[in-house]
Amino acid sequence: MKPSFTIPIVDGALTLGTWQQIVFIDFDNRPRRRSLVIQIAGER
């Protein structure tokens, strides 16, 4: 469980394996506002 990770994008698609997916899991049991930050870097 990491706070951040990198996934390469090739030809406009995420390079995930056949059985891979991205999920957001929050283990905190108290209600509060959360933010999800997505950063895309690279060349076209």
RATA-V613613 format. One record per residue. N is the residue number from 1. RES is the residue in one small letter. PHI is phi in whole degrees, 0 to 359 (NA if undefined). OMEGA is omega in whole degrees, 0 to 359 (NA if undefined). NEAR is the number of other ideal C-beta (glycine too) atoms within 10 Angstrom. Layout:
N_RES_PHI_OMEGA_NEAR ; N_RES_PHI_OMEGA_NEAR
This chain:
1_m_NA_180_4 ; 2_k_248_177_4 ; 3_p_283_178_4 ; 4_s_206_178_6 ; 5_f_200_182_6 ; 6_t_237_176_6 ; 7_i_233_178_9 ; 8_p_294_175_9 ; 9_i_245_179_10 ; 10_v_238_181_7 ; 11_d_53_176_5 ; 12_g_80_180_5 ; 13_a_235_176_8 ; 14_l_294_180_11 ; 15_t_266_177_10 ; 16_l_259_177_11 ; 17_g_288_183_6 ; 18_t_305_184_4 ; 19_w_254_182_5 ; 20_q_268_175_9 ; 21_q_207_178_7 ; 22_i_255_178_8 ; 23_v_229_176_4 ; 24_f_251_182_6 ; 25_i_239_179_5 ; 26_d_244_183_7 ; 27_f_270_180_5 ; 28_d_285_183_7 ; 29_n_264_178_5 ; 30_r_258_178_4 ; 31_p_291_176_6 ; 32_r_196_179_6 ; 33_r_286_179_4 ; 34_r_236_175_8 ; 35_s_235_175_4 ; 36_l_242_182_5 ; 37_v_252_177_5 ; 38_i_244_180_4 ; 39_q_240_178_6 ; 40_i_247_181_5 ; 41_a_230_177_5 ; 42_g_148_181_6 ; 43_e_242_176_3 ; 44_r_261_NA_2
